[in-house]
Amino acid sequence: MQANLFTNQQDPGAFETHDLGDGWVREYPAAFSASESAALRDTLVRQIPWRQDRLRIAGRELDVPRLQCWMGDAD
């Protein structure tokens, strides 16, 4: 019998380090289960005040192709 392919069997403390040249990022691919990840994503989508800015390019107004939100001190 085949095991469930979608069961998180990795160690949640396991990580991969990605060298960026002048820094690094540590990725924890199994930190959250699929249901925890979905719940966190849904919370971020609902609670963060996302906005879509517009740019003027060659006389035309175009939507920026991503949602943005400023987080930090105003100054």
PyMOL commands that set and color helices and strands:
alter all, ss='L'
color gray80, all
select helices_A, chain A and resi 34-47
alter helices_A, ss='H'
color red, helices_A
select strands_A, chain A and resi 16-19+24-27+54-57+60-63
alter strands_A, ss='S'
color yellow, strands_A
deselect
rebuild
show_as cartoon
